[in-house]
Amino acid sequence: MSKMESTVSIPFLDERQAMVAYNSLRVEAEPARSRVKRSLSVSGRSLVASFTAEDTRSLRVSVNSFFAHVVLIADTIKQFG
């Protein structure tokens, strides 16, 4: 079976906000038993996340969890700058 892959780019208002999100998320490693590898980077004002998983379900769970964290970070940035 081939690996499943997904890459998402989340735009922020500026590079500083993208870096805040990056620094917040980079410490959130996938669990050791996870079948997903995630890499993060910042490109201009966008946070870029790439996922590689052994199966569709694992990919979906990881991406959904990632977006839940991104929403929380975006809300925090909005609230506190």
BAFI-3210 file (N, C-alpha, C; in Angstrom, 3 decimals, decimal comma, padded with zeros to 6 digits):
// residues 81
n [1|2|3|4|5|6|7|8|9|10|11|12|13|14|15|16|17|18|19|20|21|22|23|24|25|26|27|28|29|30|31|32|33|34|35|36|37|38|39|40|41|42|43|44|45|46|47|48|49|50|51|52|53|54|55|56|57|58|59|60|61|62|63|64|65|66|67|68|69|70|71|72|73|74|75|76|77|78|79|80|81]
n.u [000,843|000,527|001,879|-000,043|-000,402|-000,441|-000,459|-000,724|-001,323|-001,446|-002,535|-001,455|-001,841|000,618|004,199|005,181|002,974|002,663|005,041|004,641|002,571|003,932|006,026|004,490|003,258|005,344|006,379|004,470|004,657|003,954|002,428|004,508|003,627|002,218|001,234|001,930|003,862|004,902|005,759|006,774|006,867|007,657|006,598|007,031|004,241|002,821|001,980|003,183|002,293|003,148|002,042|002,525|001,232|000,447|-002,055|-005,383|-007,168|-005,461|-004,155|-006,304|-007,122|-004,826|-004,545|-006,977|-006,659|-004,457|-005,593|-007,454|-005,732|-004,550|-006,735|-007,224|-004,805|-004,931|-007,213|-006,221|-004,129|-005,654|-007,087|-005,070|-003,079]
n.v [-001,179|002,229|005,251|007,840|011,288|014,749|018,244|021,375|024,880|027,595|030,799|033,727|036,995|038,274|037,625|037,362|036,407|033,939|032,749|032,655|030,767|028,582|028,157|027,480|025,121|023,385|022,115|020,286|017,278|014,402|011,538|008,847|006,326|006,915|006,718|008,655|011,123|014,405|017,553|020,916|024,281|027,732|029,929|032,905|034,668|032,453|029,398|026,228|022,902|019,530|016,254|012,771|009,603|006,213|005,272|006,261|006,930|007,524|009,747|011,548|011,883|013,045|015,437|016,697|017,098|018,802|021,070|021,799|022,692|024,839|026,579|027,244|028,552|030,703|032,011|032,784|034,500|036,475|037,407|038,277|039,409]
n.w [000,000|-000,799|000,577|002,141|001,481|002,423|002,033|003,522|003,472|005,511|005,610|007,346|008,876|008,891|008,752|011,355|012,868|011,610|012,402|015,176|015,296|014,133|016,033|018,225|017,405|016,666|018,855|019,450|018,947|016,907|018,410|019,641|018,832|016,626|013,220|011,498|009,911|010,375|009,060|009,531|008,342|007,639|005,204|004,001|004,925|005,554|007,187|006,656|006,444|006,188|005,750|006,105|005,903|006,868|006,289|005,252|007,341|009,552|008,503|008,212|010,921|012,036|010,519|011,124|013,906|013,847|012,553|014,519|016,528|015,141|014,824|017,510|018,113|016,267|017,244|019,744|019,008|017,789|020,016|021,826|020,330]
ca.u [000,000|001,318|001,658|-000,968|000,267|-001,222|000,254|-001,632|-000,698|-002,394|-002,050|-001,668|-001,781|002,012|005,165|005,292|001,897|002,985|006,106|004,028|001,888|004,970|006,700|003,521|002,945|006,501|006,606|003,411|005,072|003,025|002,750|005,485|002,946|001,508|001,673|001,960|005,019|004,489|006,821|006,255|007,763|007,021|006,933|006,447|003,249|002,043|002,454|003,039|002,382|003,097|001,737|002,654|000,631|000,349|-003,423|-006,257|-007,716|-004,415|-003,949|-007,466|-007,077|-003,720|-004,857|-008,055|-006,064|-003,624|-006,458|-008,014|-004,689|-004,391|-007,874|-006,965|-003,711|-005,447|-008,095|-005,366|-003,467|-006,692|-007,430|-003,956|-002,155]
ca.v [000,000|003,455|006,222|008,951|012,551|015,980|019,467|022,511|026,176|028,441|032,188|034,600|038,401|038,631|036,557|037,192|035,512|032,604|032,217|032,323|029,490|027,564|027,866|026,825|023,774|022,512|021,327|019,280|016,160|013,285|010,500|007,852|005,203|007,445|006,279|009,880|012,015|015,772|018,564|022,281|025,347|029,023|030,496|034,247|034,809|031,210|028,204|025,091|021,609|018,357|015,024|011,493|008,588|004,857|005,014|007,430|007,268|008,179|011,062|012,373|012,191|013,958|016,735|017,294|017,554|019,952|022,228|022,208|023,489|026,088|027,442|027,742|029,524|031,890|032,713|033,385|035,643|037,499|037,941|038,905|040,045]
ca.w [000,000|-000,870|001,650|001,903|001,760|002,330|002,404|003,670|003,701|006,237|005,597|008,494|008,481|008,654|009,041|012,810|013,292|011,105|013,266|016,469|015,085|013,926|017,303|019,108|016,910|016,467|020,066|019,481|018,099|016,777|019,396|019,174|018,189|015,469|011,898|010,697|010,024|010,074|009,022|009,529|007,916|007,380|003,900|004,025|006,002|005,620|007,866|005,747|007,132|005,311|006,475|005,402|006,767|006,335|005,832|005,154|008,660|010,332|007,910|008,568|012,353|012,275|009,921|011,933|015,162|013,487|012,328|015,814|017,173|014,386|015,170|018,859|018,020|015,572|018,187|020,775|018,367|017,617|021,329|022,539|019,394]
c.u [000,888|000,962|000,687|-000,243|-000,695|-000,337|-000,763|-000,820|-001,746|-001,844|-002,394|-001,535|-000,357|002,917|005,306|004,221|002,157|004,065|005,576|003,331|002,902|005,611|005,770|003,304|004,152|006,812|005,558|003,763|003,962|003,405|003,683|004,814|002,187|002,102|001,741|003,257|004,554|005,715|006,168|007,321|006,947|007,531|006,250|005,502|002,397|002,761|002,169|003,253|002,245|002,937|001,960|002,172|000,575|-001,049|-004,254|-006,769|-006,689|-004,150|-005,077|-007,410|-005,982|-004,011|-005,966|-007,522|-005,212|-004,495|-007,124|-007,000|-004,512|-005,518|-007,664|-005,868|-004,186|-006,360|-007,288|-004,648|-004,458|-007,020|-006,306|-002,916|-000,950]
c.v [001,243|004,383|007,303|010,237|013,724|017,144|020,598|023,769|027,088|029,865|032,911|036,048|038,861|037,462|036,309|036,247|034,085|031,954|031,857|030,960|028,360|027,166|027,187|025,369|022,848|021,661|020,224|018,133|015,118|012,241|009,443|006,697|005,627|006,911|007,458|010,635|013,394|016,669|019,931|023,230|026,622|029,508|031,855|034,380|033,564|030,127|027,031|023,806|020,494|017,117|013,827|010,418|007,242|004,549|006,292|007,873|008,022|009,588|012,013|012,805|013,222|015,357|017,432|017,849|018,801|021,194|022,705|023,072|024,838|027,066|028,048|028,806|030,814|032,700|033,421|034,603|036,796|038,188|038,775|039,559|039,239]
c.w [000,000|000,284|001,194|002,290|001,618|002,754|002,438|003,961|004,323|006,270|006,899|008,017|008,176|009,057|010,544|013,330|012,813|011,971|014,648|016,362|014,932|015,253|018,304|018,703|016,813|017,695|020,236|018,529|018,012|017,831|018,793|018,427|016,925|014,170|010,930|010,969|009,587|010,026|008,882|009,010|007,765|006,038|003,800|005,206|006,162|006,413|006,939|006,538|006,110|006,171|005,561|006,362|006,065|005,801|005,913|006,516|009,499|009,817|008,314|010,032|012,641|011,727|010,711|013,248|014,928|013,315|013,617|016,565|016,466|014,723|016,559|018,849|017,353|016,487|019,275|020,216|018,216|018,942|021,949|021,641|019,226]
res [m|s|k|m|e|s|t|v|s|i|p|f|l|d|e|r|q|a|m|v|a|y|n|s|l|r|v|e|a|e|p|a|r|s|r|v|k|r|s|l|s|v|s|g|r|s|l|v|a|s|f|t|a|e|d|t|r|s|l|r|v|s|v|n|s|f|f|a|h|v|v|l|i|a|d|t|i|k|q|f|g]
***
